């Protein structure tokens, strides 16, 4: 999984920036409410072009705003879930992405 740092700034400024970013994505994507506690963050949202696509998760924790920027693995076996299947996508969405984000936010 690739994680991209979008901004580093005063948390008050980032709160506005996250809201603006979310509004901009609502114009051309499906925006999903995301429980920030699951990701160890102060606030989060997700967006995707369709409900079938693995969503990009955008979070803010303190002065840091970051997002998941694609998922790719050289080798991984998720309980028999083959890559490019709904089961694989569900595991990435519900288990892998939150775990990665919690690792990032653990020491912020």
Short mmCIF file of the C-alpha atoms (twelve columns), coordinates in Angstrom:
data_MODEL
# 
_entry.id   MODEL 
# 
loop_
_atom_site.group_PDB 
_atom_site.id 
_atom_site.type_symbol 
_atom_site.label_atom_id 
_atom_site.label_alt_id 
_atom_site.label_comp_id 
_atom_site.label_asym_id 
_atom_site.label_seq_id 
_atom_site.Cartn_x 
_atom_site.Cartn_y 
_atom_site.Cartn_z 
_atom_site.pdbx_PDB_model_num 
ATOM 1   C CA . UNK A 1   0.000   0.000   0.000  1 
ATOM 2   C CA . UNK A 2   1.291   3.425   -0.871 1 
ATOM 3   C CA . UNK A 3   0.548   6.292   1.503  1 
ATOM 4   C CA . UNK A 4   0.923   9.890   0.337  1 
ATOM 5   C CA . UNK A 5   1.399   12.851  2.672  1 
ATOM 6   C CA . UNK A 6   -0.902  15.589  1.397  1 
ATOM 7   C CA . UNK A 7   -0.137  18.382  3.857  1 
ATOM 8   C CA . UNK A 8   1.623   19.306  7.060  1 
ATOM 9   C CA . UNK A 9   0.198   22.384  8.784  1 
ATOM 10  C CA . UNK A 10  -1.501  23.755  11.850 1 
ATOM 11  C CA . UNK A 11  -4.386  21.377  12.724 1 
ATOM 12  C CA . UNK A 12  -6.944  24.219  12.519 1 
ATOM 13  C CA . UNK A 13  -5.889  24.986  8.944  1 
ATOM 14  C CA . UNK A 14  -5.950  21.315  8.031  1 
ATOM 15  C CA . UNK A 15  -9.475  20.933  9.382  1 
ATOM 16  C CA . UNK A 16  -10.647 23.479  6.784  1 
ATOM 17  C CA . UNK A 17  -8.464  21.934  4.100  1 
ATOM 18  C CA . UNK A 18  -9.907  18.451  4.749  1 
ATOM 19  C CA . UNK A 19  -13.440 19.867  4.473  1 
ATOM 20  C CA . UNK A 20  -12.555 21.610  1.197  1 
ATOM 21  C CA . UNK A 21  -10.922 18.458  -0.145 1 
ATOM 22  C CA . UNK A 22  -13.963 16.370  0.753  1 
ATOM 23  C CA . UNK A 23  -16.303 18.860  -0.947 1 
ATOM 24  C CA . UNK A 24  -14.157 18.828  -4.093 1 
ATOM 25  C CA . UNK A 25  -14.267 15.028  -4.277 1 
ATOM 26  C CA . UNK A 26  -18.058 15.018  -3.882 1 
ATOM 27  C CA . UNK A 27  -18.319 16.610  -7.318 1 
ATOM 28  C CA . UNK A 28  -16.761 13.673  -9.181 1 
ATOM 29  C CA . UNK A 29  -16.707 10.669  -6.858 1 
ATOM 30  C CA . UNK A 30  -18.667 8.663   -4.332 1 
ATOM 31  C CA . UNK A 31  -17.677 10.078  -0.933 1 
ATOM 32  C CA . UNK A 32  -18.082 7.755   2.023  1 
ATOM 33  C CA . UNK A 33  -18.167 8.721   5.660  1 
ATOM 34  C CA . UNK A 34  -15.310 7.006   7.438  1 
ATOM 35  C CA . UNK A 35  -14.965 6.439   11.174 1 
ATOM 36  C CA . UNK A 36  -11.712 8.210   12.055 1 
ATOM 37  C CA . UNK A 37  -11.309 6.132   15.233 1 
ATOM 38  C CA . UNK A 38  -10.899 3.013   13.094 1 
ATOM 39  C CA . UNK A 39  -7.904  4.696   11.457 1 
ATOM 40  C CA . UNK A 40  -6.468  6.244   14.620 1 
ATOM 41  C CA . UNK A 41  -7.030  9.725   13.196 1 
ATOM 42  C CA . UNK A 42  -8.834  12.946  14.107 1 
ATOM 43  C CA . UNK A 43  -10.953 12.915  10.946 1 
ATOM 44  C CA . UNK A 44  -11.249 10.871  7.753  1 
ATOM 45  C CA . UNK A 45  -13.295 10.404  4.623  1 
ATOM 46  C CA . UNK A 46  -13.067 8.031   1.663  1 
ATOM 47  C CA . UNK A 47  -13.729 8.535   -2.021 1 
ATOM 48  C CA . UNK A 48  -13.991 6.308   -5.078 1 
ATOM 49  C CA . UNK A 49  -15.306 6.628   -8.605 1 
ATOM 50  C CA . UNK A 50  -17.704 3.746   -7.956 1 
ATOM 51  C CA . UNK A 51  -18.812 1.553   -5.075 1 
ATOM 52  C CA . UNK A 52  -16.897 -1.374  -6.621 1 
ATOM 53  C CA . UNK A 53  -13.533 0.425   -6.460 1 
ATOM 54  C CA . UNK A 54  -11.326 0.198   -3.363 1 
ATOM 55  C CA . UNK A 55  -11.770 3.694   -1.920 1 
ATOM 56  C CA . UNK A 56  -8.960  6.139   -1.325 1 
ATOM 57  C CA . UNK A 57  -8.937  6.998   2.384  1 
ATOM 58  C CA . UNK A 58  -7.971  10.549  3.390  1 
ATOM 59  C CA . UNK A 59  -7.225  11.254  7.066  1 
ATOM 60  C CA . UNK A 60  -5.906  13.986  9.295  1 
ATOM 61  C CA . UNK A 61  -4.142  13.420  12.584 1 
ATOM 62  C CA . UNK A 62  -2.916  16.591  14.269 1 
ATOM 63  C CA . UNK A 63  -0.715  18.471  11.793 1 
ATOM 64  C CA . UNK A 64  -0.568  15.691  9.166  1 
ATOM 65  C CA . UNK A 65  -2.993  14.967  6.304  1 
ATOM 66  C CA . UNK A 66  -2.399  11.798  4.288  1 
ATOM 67  C CA . UNK A 67  -4.145  9.324   2.010  1 
ATOM 68  C CA . UNK A 68  -3.932  5.770   0.769  1 
ATOM 69  C CA . UNK A 69  -2.789  5.967   -2.814 1 
ATOM 70  C CA . UNK A 70  -3.346  2.573   -4.297 1 
ATOM 71  C CA . UNK A 71  -2.886  -0.986  -3.176 1 
ATOM 72  C CA . UNK A 72  -0.385  -3.368  -4.659 1 
ATOM 73  C CA . UNK A 73  1.356   -6.417  -3.309 1 
ATOM 74  C CA . UNK A 74  4.169   -8.574  -4.680 1 
ATOM 75  C CA . UNK A 75  2.719   -11.506 -2.784 1 
ATOM 76  C CA . UNK A 76  -0.007  -11.769 -0.230 1 
ATOM 77  C CA . UNK A 77  -2.499  -14.452 0.749  1 
ATOM 78  C CA . UNK A 78  -5.645  -13.232 2.454  1 
ATOM 79  C CA . UNK A 79  -7.405  -16.316 3.778  1 
ATOM 80  C CA . UNK A 80  -7.643  -17.693 0.272  1 
ATOM 81  C CA . UNK A 81  -9.069  -14.503 -1.228 1 
ATOM 82  C CA . UNK A 82  -7.674  -14.118 -4.728 1 
ATOM 83  C CA . UNK A 83  -6.435  -10.706 -5.876 1 
ATOM 84  C CA . UNK A 84  -8.973  -8.741  -7.964 1 
ATOM 85  C CA . UNK A 85  -11.963 -10.285 -6.209 1 
ATOM 86  C CA . UNK A 86  -14.595 -8.731  -3.981 1 
ATOM 87  C CA . UNK A 87  -13.306 -10.757 -1.005 1 
ATOM 88  C CA . UNK A 88  -9.759  -9.422  -1.495 1 
ATOM 89  C CA . UNK A 89  -11.012 -5.836  -1.825 1 
ATOM 90  C CA . UNK A 90  -13.082 -6.212  1.353  1 
ATOM 91  C CA . UNK A 91  -10.052 -7.371  3.347  1 
ATOM 92  C CA . UNK A 92  -7.951  -4.469  2.045  1 
ATOM 93  C CA . UNK A 93  -10.717 -1.977  2.854  1 
ATOM 94  C CA . UNK A 94  -11.710 -3.294  6.272  1 
ATOM 95  C CA . UNK A 95  -8.451  -4.688  7.682  1 
ATOM 96  C CA . UNK A 96  -5.298  -3.670  5.819  1 
ATOM 97  C CA . UNK A 97  -5.911  0.052   5.243  1 
ATOM 98  C CA . UNK A 98  -7.033  0.781   8.838  1 
ATOM 99  C CA . UNK A 99  -4.038  -1.153  10.220 1 
ATOM 100 C CA . UNK A 100 -1.582  0.812   8.064  1 
ATOM 101 C CA . UNK A 101 -3.161  4.117   9.062  1 
ATOM 102 C CA . UNK A 102 -3.128  3.179   12.758 1 
ATOM 103 C CA . UNK A 103 0.584   2.411   12.458 1 
ATOM 104 C CA . UNK A 104 1.184   5.844   10.909 1 
ATOM 105 C CA . UNK A 105 -0.855  7.730   13.503 1 
ATOM 106 C CA . UNK A 106 0.368   5.778   16.544 1 
ATOM 107 C CA . UNK A 107 3.179   8.216   17.325 1 
ATOM 108 C CA . UNK A 108 1.693   11.495  16.155 1 
# 
